[in-house]
């Protein structure tokens, strides 16, 4: 099987919407994902579209080892990276035997110059016929990059983390090899997609600077994965801050993620209790509040808007920019961004 020859998956028995989903997913399959899918499909050939969808959704659970395309290469890689075997002892080791022992303990398949290691346990299906189709998530930026040797380009999926914690170097190294170049400045940017619509037109922002876009795409991936180091309701707050700033730039989106302390939030679900507490603090009895039938949530929302809060687009709550210093690391501030309390644009 040649890499990326997976069109047959979209022709497997299934609903038309399932087949369309597979075609779309294959349309941005990265080099690493192609190698992983080749191994997964050979080990467990899918019999219908639902099984193919589940296989495509589990690619991050496989481990791809570079420069391990034979038992000898696999044994060498293992001794160098996972043991304290000195380099000068390698010529005297039976590397092929070591590689076979590695395969026995960590089964996988050789694909090209790589060894694809299977998950320890079979991934649980995330999709069954009749369910809503799963989201293609777990990425921040997808880039299609071309080179003189490969003008049609290949896809790179960032940040490229897998279940084993391997960082984007695997995605990037495999893409560079497929493109037959050593540096990103030898390449051209063909297409760019970001999971955040607020990141704007990446092609225009980066003017073909592939290396900078890859770096920023990886950073955004870390932001979305860490979710503010587990901060409650991080994505609601982040989305509200992006909207408040009228963000249409990836670099600004990264800066906003690092400056969420510069925003105040009030959750809509808390407004009724907050309005009640506010009136009682002013000396109004709970009995009178109940008897008057006052719209407590509406009253509190009115006060928040007077204090400079703006309703969030998703209805989650209210947000405003406070006076804490906003630190710019990735983007260059405009005059309007330097002023706190911007309105949604």
ZIVEN-V449018 format. One record per residue. N is the residue number from 1. RES is the residue in one letter. OMEGA is omega as a letter, one per 40 degrees, with the letter a starting at -180 (NA if undefined). Layout:
# ZIVEN-V449018
n: [N N]
res: [RES RES]
omega: [OMEGA OMEGA]
This chain:
# ZIVEN-V449018
n: [1 2 3 4 5 6 7 8 9 10 11 12 13 14 15 16 17 18 19 20 21 22 23 24 25 26 27 28 29 30 31 32 33 34 35 36 37 38 39 40 41 42 43 44 45 46 47 48 49 50 51 52 53 54 55 56 57 58 59 60 61 62 63 64 65 66 67 68 69 70 71 72 73 74 75 76 77 78 79 80 81 82 83 84 85 86 87 88 89 90 91 92 93 94 95 96 97 98 99 100 101 102 103 104 105 106 107 108 109 110 111 112 113 114 115 116 117 118 119 120 121 122 123 124 125 126 127 128 129 130 131 132 133 134 135 136 137 138 139 140 141 142 143 144 145 146 147 148 149 150 151 152 153 154 155 156 157 158 159 160 161 162 163 164 165 166 167 168 169 170 171 172 173 174 175 176 177 178 179 180 181 182 183 184 185 186 187 188 189 190 191 192 193 194 195 196 197 198 199 200 201 202 203 204 205 206 207 208 209 210 211 212 213 214 215 216 217 218 219 220 221 222 223 224 225 226 227 228 229 230 231 232 233 234 235 236 237 238 239 240 241 242 243 244 245 246 247 248 249 250 251 252 253 254 255 256 257 258 259 260 261 262 263 264 265 266 267 268 269 270 271 272 273 274 275 276 277 278 279 280 281 282 283 284 285 286 287 288 289 290 291 292 293 294 295 296 297 298 299 300 301 302 303 304 305 306 307 308 309 310 311 312 313 314 315 316 317 318 319 320 321 322 323 324 325 326 327 328 329 330 331 332 333 334 335 336 337 338 339 340 341 342 343 344 345]
res: [X X X X X X X X X X X X X X X X X X X X X X X X X X X X X X X X X X X X X X X X X X X X X X X X X X X X X X X X X X X X X X X X X X X X X X X X X X X X X X X X X X X X X X X X X X X X X X X X X X X X X X X X X X X X X X X X X X X X X X X X X X X X X X X X X X X X X X X X X X X X X X X X X X X X X X X X X X X X X X X X X X X X X X X X X X X X X X X X X X X X X X X X X X X X X X X X X X X X X X X X X X X X X X X X X X X X X X X X X X X X X X X X X X X X X X X X X X X X X X X X X X X X X X X X X X X X X X X X X X X X X X X X X X X X X X X X X X X X X X X X X X X X X X X X X X X X X X X X X X X X X X X X X X X X X X X X X X X X X X X X X X X X X X X X X X X X X X X X X X X X X X X X X]
omega: [i a i i a a a a a i i i i i a a i i i i a i a a i a i i a i a a i i a a i i a a i a a a i a i a a i i i i i i a a a a a i i i i a i a a i i i i i i i a a a a a a i i i i a a i a a a a i a i i i i i i i i i a a a i a i i a i a i i a a i i i a i i i i a i a a i i a a i i a a i i a i a i a a i i a a a i i i a i a a e i i i a a i i a a i i i a a i i i i a i i i i a a a i a i i a a i i i a i i a i i a a i a a a i i i a a a i i a a i i i i i i i a i a i i a i a a i a a i a a i i i i a a a a a i a a a i i i i i a a a a i a a i a i a a a a a a i a i i a a i i i i i i a i i a i a a a i a i a a i i a i i i i a i i i i i i i a a i a a a a i i i a i a i a a i a a i a i a a a i a i i i i i i NA]
